Amino acid sequence: MRQSKLFSKTSRDISSEEVSLNAQLLIRAGFIYKEMAGVYQLLPLGFEVVEKIKQIIREEMNGLGAQEMLATTLQSKDLWEKSNRWSDETVDIWFKTKLKSGGELGLAWSHEEPLTNMMRSHVSSYKDLPVSIYQFQNKLRNELRAKSGIMRGREFLMKDLYSFTATEEQHNEIYNTVKESYLKIYSKLGIGDDTFVTFADGGSFTDFSHEFQTICDAGEDYIYLNKDKTVAINSEIVDQVDLSEWGVTRDELKKTKTAEVGNIFNFGRLKSEPLGLMFKDENGDSIPVWTGSYGIGVTRLLGVLAEKFSDDKGLIWPQSVAPYKVHLLVLNNNEPEVRDWADGIYENFKQSNIEVLLDDRECAPGVKFADSDLIGIPYRVILSKRAKDEGLVEVISRHNGEIKKIDFNEIYKHF
């Protein structure tokens, strides 16, 4: 991408109403646009990061044997009434709308009910099980407060996986495999060391669940974490559990600020029984299917990464999710020989399949340096008349500021 063609622009100022660091940085750097409270547009740079996050997740989900699909956002009132989750008293985050022909629809905040119902057309025998399906889809939740930037939106992108098994044993095998897969995902995103499997309240889903909580000062949750970081319990239920079963005392737990980045639920037959998802076992008996649900907030992760990987100059993206790997800064763009030389290097980067953003704008070097710091691409390469004459270009790491001078003919091998 040539930065002169990028329609989104960086900015120095931000609305005083935007109190969260992640939204301030992502808006200023041109990754997102705020439509209204809790609702953000993904601009090209933000879209690139989200696609990288999705691909990391997708590879893990496919590795589990799960199959990707895409469900509708419109939800049937009848299905949710069968599971007793249509009522606003039970689930207080519904967006609902009315059909012109009469009747009421919900806008998806989750998909357990419709996808469990859908599987009635695909599961009839124990031979059809187990099966797992997943999707990336926008969820809509009528949150009372949306003050954490993109980390808690009224509309957000989520990966939700659903498992359907014949037995609890089959379910537990998938559940534990997904748990390990989630930890791999967070490690690939660069937050593995700060993310913990946490025992938690199931909320609107079930009695208890496991959350994946990342240490983050901007988070909305607190967990109690022991010093060895092997036990993590959500603060909402820490007084409800028998700590002796966990091998810790209350004094050994430290209250820690966190952001939830994933959750997994064991529904058992709670969904399949009221919705009529049954299968025939080896004896021909009709039995309800065992179900599970597994979520990761994709756009929430965008916000968490912005909070954790940034400094007073701007964003510092991990290589695994950066919108581009290399930021080429042309400092003498008004000189044809330098511009042509820089264009050649840019094309060679592209041919080498190295993702690159070329700052070919007509603006002062200081502006380019400041914007590069703000956008946070892992490596900055300085292309100038002096570099052309010397045959050496500066490569600067956004992560630690390390500077290397490299022969420009060898620079592609460096990356």
N, C-alpha and C positions, 0 to 999 in steps of 0.2 A: 504494500500500500504506500502511495505517495501522500505525505501528510498534507500537501497543498490541495489534494482532492478529498480529504476527509472532511465531511460536512460538519461534524461536531467540533467544537472549539473548547479550549481550556478557558478558565476564568479565575480571577483573583478573589472575587467577592462571592459571598454566599449569604442567603437569607438568614436573618437572626432566628427565624422560626425553626431552622434545621439544626437541632441540637446534637445529633449523633455524629461522631467522627466519621463513620463509614460513609454516610450519605454526603457529608461535606466533601470528603476526598473524592468520592466517585463522581459527584456532580461537577466539582471544580476541574477534575481531570478529563471530563467528557465521556465518562463511561455510562452514566445514567441521566435521565431527565425526570424531574419530579412533576407528575401530572396533578396529584393532589395528595393529601395526607394518607400515607400508607400505600400509595400507588405510584410506581415508577416505570418509565419506558427504558428498555435496554437499548443503548446506542451501539454503534458498530464495535467499539472497543470492549464494552461490557458484554456484548453478545459473544465476542470471541472467547472471553474468559469463561462464560457460562457453558459454551460448547465444549471447551476443554474439560471442565468439571464433569459435564454429562458423559463425555467419552470415557473418562476414568471410571465412572460409575457403571456405564454400559458394559465395559469390558469385564468387570467383576460380575455383574448380573448374568451376562451371557456365559461366563465361566461356570456359574452355578447350574446352568441348563435352563434358566428362566427364558421365557419368550416375550419379546417386546410387542406391544400393541398400543392403541390409543383409544381411550373411552370418550364418550360424550360428556360435555359439561352439564347438560340438562338432566335433572334428576326427577324420578317418579315419586310423587308423594306417597303412593300406595305402598311402595317397597319400604320406605323409611318408617311408615306407620306400623308395618308388620314387625319391625325390630324395635319399635318404641323410641325412635330417634328423630322423628319429624317435629315433635313438640319443641317450642322455643324454651320451655321450662327444662327440658332435658339437654338440648343442644342450643346454646344461646348465640351462636355465630352464623346462623343461616342467613343467606341472601335468598329471598323468595320472589317469584314473579307470577303473574296471572296470564293465562292464555286468552286470546280474544274470543275463542270459541267456548270459553268457560273452563274452570279447573285451575289448579295451582301447580307450579313447578318449583323445584329448588335448583340453585346454582351450586355446583359441586364444591363441597369443602373437604370431602373424602369420597372413597369409592368402594368401600366394603360391600355395601348392600347391592348396588347395581351389578358389580362383577361376580358376586356370589350368585345372584339370580341368573346372570348370563351363563354361568357354568352349568346350569341345569340342562342346557342344550348340548353340552359337550361331555358330561360325565354321567355314566349310567352303571358302570361296572368297576369293581376293584382293579381291573386291568387298565382302566383309564387313569389311575392314580399311582404316584403323586404327580401333580402338575403345578408349575409356578408361572405366573404372568406378571409383567411389570410395564410401566409407562412413565413418560415424562409429560406432565400436564399442569396447566395453571389451575390452582385452587383459589377459591374465593371465600374469605372468612370475614364476617362483619365484626371485626375487633373493635372493642370500645375505645382503646387507645392504640395509637400507632406512632410511637415516639422514638423507636429504635432504628430509624432509617430502613434500609432494605432488609434488616435482620428480622423485622416483624411487619409484614405488609398485609394489606387487605386483599391483595392479589399477589400470588407468588408461584414460582415454578417448583414443583415437587416431583421427586421420583418415588412412586409407590409400587411396591411388590406385594403380591398376594399368593399364598401357598394353599393348596388343597390336597389333603392327604386322607388315606383310609384309616390310619391309626394315630394315636398320640405319639407312638414311637417314631413313625415316619415324620410327623411334624417336628418333634424334638431334634431329629437329625438335621432337617432343613433349617430350623431356628438357630441352632448352634453354628451351622455353616455360614448362615447370613451374618451372624454376629462377628465371626472371624473375618468375613469378607468386608464388612463395614470398617473394621479396624485397619485393613489393608488400604481401603480407599482414603481414610484420613491420613495415613502415613504418606501416601502418594501426593496428597495435597499439602504436605508439610506441617500438619498439625497433630501427627500421631502421638508425639510425646506428651501433648497437653490434652488429649481426649480420652475419656474414661467411660467404660460401661457402668451405668448408674441404675440402681434399683429405684423405681419411681411409681407414683400413682398413675393408673391408666386413664384418668380423666373421663372424657366422653366415650372412651373406647372399651375399657375393661377395668377390673379391679386394680391390677398391678401390671407393670410393664418394665422394659429396660430402655433407658434413654442413653444417648451418646452425648456427653457433655464436654465442651471444650473450655478450658480456663480462658476467661476473657473479661476484662474490666467492664466492657459495655454490655455484658450479658444480662439477662433478666432473671436468671435462676441462681440459686445457691445450692451447692452440694456439700456434704460432709465427707471429707477425704482423709484416709489414714496416711500416716507418714510414709509408708511403703508403697502407697498409691495402688494398692490391690483391692481396697474396699471403697466404694463410692455410693452414697445414699442421698437421694434428693431430700432437701430440707423439709419438704411438705410431709414426708412420711417417716422422718428419722425417729420420731417419738412413738411410732406405731410398730416398729420392728424390734425383734429380740436380738440385740447386738451380740449376745453371747454366741448365737448361731453363726455370726460372722467372724468370731474370734477377736473382737475388738471391744474396747470400752469407749464411753462417750469422750473421755479425756484424750483418747488417741485419735479423735477425729477433728479435722480442722475445717471450719466453715470457709468455703471458697466460692468466689463469683464465677459463674460459667454461662455459656450460651449453648442451648440445645441444638445439636446439628443432625440428630437422627433419633428414631425410636422404632421399637419392634414390639408387637403384641401377639399374645397367644389367645385366640378367641375360642378355641375348642370347638364346640358345636353351637355356640351362642348365636351365630349368624345362620348356619345352615338349617337348623331346625325350624325357625319361623318362616324362612324363605323357601323351604322345601327342597334343598339341595341334598339328594340322597344317592346312594349307590348300592348295588347288590354285591354282597360278599361271596366267598367261595361256596357257602351253603344256600345262596339265593335269598338270604335275608336282606331287607332294606334297612340301611344304616345311614345316619347323617354324616356328612363329610366333615373332617376336622379342618379348621381354617386358621390362617395367620396373616398378619399385615405388617409391612416393613417400610418405613418412610425415611427419606432424606430430603431436607429442604435445600434445593440447589441454589436459588437466589439468596437464601439466608447464608449459605456458605460463602457466597460472593462478599457479603457484608462482613462476616467473621474474618475472612482472609484480609480484607481491607483494614480491619481493626488491628489485627495481629502483625501484619507485614507492612508497616509504614513508619515514617519518621516525620520530623518537622518540615521536611521538604516535599513529602508526598508519599506515593505508594511504592512498595518494593515487592513485586510479584515473584512467587516461586516459579522456577522454570517450567514446571509441569502444567501451569495454568496461565502463564503470561500471554497476553494477546499476540505478542511477537517476541522472538528471542533476542533480536538485535535492533537497536535504534541507530540508524545512520544519520549523523548531523553534518550537513554541508555548510561550512562557515564562509566560503567565498563563492556563494551561488551566483553572484552577478558576473563572475569571470567565466567566459565560455569554456576555456580549457579545463578548469576545475569542475564545472558543471558536467561536461561530457565525461570526464574521468570518473566522477561520482556516479553518473548514470551507468557506466560500464560495470563498476563494482556492485551496484544495486542489482543489475541484471544477472551478474554471476552468482550473487547470493540466492536469487530466485531459482536459477538453474541448478544450484546445489541443494535445493529443497530446504533452505534455511529461512524461516519466517522472519521477515524484515520490514521495518517501517522506515521510510526515507523522509527525513525532514528537509524538503527542498523549498521551503517557504522563503519569501523575501522578507526577512526580519533580522534583528540584531542577534549576535551570538548569545548574549545574556538571556534573551527571551527563549532561545532554543534550549539552552542548558536548564533553565528553570522549568520549562515544559517537560523536558526529558525526565528531570527529577520527579515531577508531579505524576507523570504517567507511569513511571516505575518499571519500564522494560528492563530485563536482567542485565543486558550489556549495551553500552554506548560506544559507538565507533566514531571518532572525529575525523572528518574528511576536510582538509584545508589545503591551501596552496603550499604551505610549508611541508605538510605531510606528503603531498604529491612530489615535491622536489626532493625530499629525503628518501622517498620510497618506503617510509615507515608511518604507520597509523597508530593512534592511541586507542586502546581498548580499555574501557573503564567498567568495573563491576558495580552495579547499583547496590548490590548486597553489602559489600564491605569497602567500596571505594578503591580497590586495588587497581593500579594502572600498569598496563603492559604496552610496550612498543613492538609492533609486529610488522614484518615485511608484508606489504599489501597483497603480494602474490601468494602468500601463505595463509592469509587470513581465513579463507574458507575452510582450510584444514583445522584451524584453531577451533572452529565451531562444529 
